[in-house]
């Protein structure tokens, strides 16, 4: 099996993306990884893997892509599962292709945002993705202290081996698996807290506007 990996929208100039890009199998294949990404910060990154069956080269030459063997992606999984990562399968007659894309969210869930609500009650560990404008002001943030977490992508690929330039007719299934490091993005959480604090529609700010005072969450 030959595969090719391509990336889109990865800010690789950041020194923390220090995972080398390796294409193909061979030595060290078990250690290959998708490039690292930050939770929340890296929006709409994509990684595409294209699979081909291989043909043996003449007189000991390296294997090449088969242009006759049917190859397709059968199934895929992400561990842990995520609703924020999308998988798109695009099979053709001779190649299987899958693209994973999205933004990692809710990976570092040991963080906590606390709010004072409009009725003066306290909401501990509020979900900032659904709270909207219906709060008085944020009062506390506890960060998740973990630096990184691992995610695993698995793809089952079906192909037909090529013998003497001709597809054999017998199908085989190969499992392709790669890990990805998801980095904790403390700065994104800090900026999200500032957005909640400075939201002009929160009640603390609307009250301050009404009475010509200053909102100091």
N, C-alpha and C positions, 0 to 999 in steps of 0.2 A: 504494500500500500504506500503510495506517495501522497503527501499532503503539503499544502502551501498555506501560510498564515499571513494575513494582511491586517493592518491597523488603521483606524481613522479617528481623528480628533483626540489624539493622545499628546499632551504637552511634554514631550520627551526631553525638553531642555531643563526641566526640573531635576536636580541631582538625586532626588529621592525615587526617581523612576529608573533605578540602576539595575534593571533586570534585562539581560542581553536577549536580543531577538535571535532565535534559532529556528531554522526551517528544515524540515525533513527528519528522518529517523537517525539511527546510528548510535554511536557512543554518547552517553549522557542523556538519551531521550527521556528516561524516567524523571530527569530533573528539569525538563523544559517546563516553562510556566508562561502564562499570558502576562503581559506587562501589568505592573501594579497600577491601581487607581485610588484616588481619594473618595471616600464616601461624601456625598452631597456636592462636593466641589466640581468633580469631573462630569459634566453633563453631556449626554448623548455620545459617549465613546462607543466605538464599534470594533469588534474583532471578527474577521471572517476566515473560516477554514474551508478549503476546497480539497476534495479527495479524488484521487485517480487510482485505478489499478495500474500495476507496473508491468512492463515487458523487459525481459532480459536483453541487454545489449550484445551485439555481435562481438565475438572474440574477447570476452571478458570486460567489455565496456560497461559503464554504470547503467543500472536500470533506467528506463525512460517511461514517460506517461503513455499509457495505452490509449489509442484513439478508436478502439473497437469494443472494449470491455464495458458493459453496463455497470455503473457505480452509483449508489444513491444513499442518502441519509435516511435511516429507518426511524430512529427515535433519539431523544436527547433528554438531559436532565441537568438541573443546577442544585447543588447542595451547599448551604441550605437553600430551599426554594425562595424565590423572590418575585413579587408582582411588579417590581420596577425594572426588571431585565426582560427584554423581549427576544425571542428566538425566531428567525426567519429562515425557512428551508427552501432552497432553490435547486432542485435536482434537474439535470438534463440527461440525455441519452448516455453520455460517457463520463459524467462527473457528478459528485454529490457536493453540495455547498450549503453551509449553515452560517448565519450571521447572528452573533449575540450583540445586543445594543441596549443602551439605557443609562441609568444613573443608580448607583447603589444607594439605597435608603434603608433606614431601620435595621442597620447591621450592629450599631453600637447602642443598644437599647438600655444600657445601664446608666444613661444620663437622665436628668430630670429637670423639667421646667415647672416652676410653681407660679401661680397667679392669684391675685385678688380679683374676685369677680364683681360684676356690677351690683350685686346685692350684698356686698361686703363679706361673703363667704370666701374661704380659701380653697383653691383647686390645686392639689398636689399631683405632680407628675402628669400635667396636662399634655394632650397631643397637639403640638404646635401646627400640624398639618391640617387640622380641622377646626381650630379654635376661632378662626376668623377675626372679627372685630368685637366679639361679645365678651370683653373682660375689662376690668378697671385698669390693671397694669401688672406687668411681671414683677415678682418680688424675689425670686431666687433661681439660681441655675447650678446644678451639680453635674460636672462633666463625667463622661465615661473615661476611666483612666487607662484603658487598654490602648496600646499603640496600633495594633493591626489585628486582623482576623483573616482566615483563609476561606476561600470559596472554591468549589470544584465543579468543573464543567465536564460532562460525559456525553459522548456521541457514539451511537451504534451505526456502523456503515456496512452496507451489503455490496459485495462486488463479485465479479466472475473472473477467476484467475485466467491468465493468457498463457497458452502453451504453444510454442512454435508459431507465435503470431496470430493464433486463433483462440477465441474464448473457449474455455473447456466445457462450459455448460453447467458445471457445478458451482453453486453459490456459497460464499463464505461470509461470515459476519465478523467484523473487527471492531473492538472497542477503543475509541480514542478518548483520552482523559487528560485534562490539564487543570492545574490549580492557578488561582489568581490571589494575590495579596490585596486586601482592601485596607487602606490606611485610614486611621481615625483623623478626622479633620476638625481639630479644636477651633480653628479660626472661623470655619463656616458656622459652627454653633455659636461662637461669640457674635458674629455678624447677624445671625438670626435673632439672638437676644436683643441686639441693638435695634433691629427692625421692629420687634415687638414693643420695645420701650418707646420708640419714636413713631409708632403708628398714629397718624393724625386722627383716626376714627375711634381709637380706644376711648373709654369713658373718661379716664383721667384727663386726657387732652381736650376732649369736648367740654368738660367742666371748666378746665383752665381757660379755654377760649371764651366761655360764657361769662366768667367772672373776672377776666383779664388778670389771671395769675399765671404761675409757672408750674408745669407738670414735672414732678421729680421722681419718677419711678426708681 
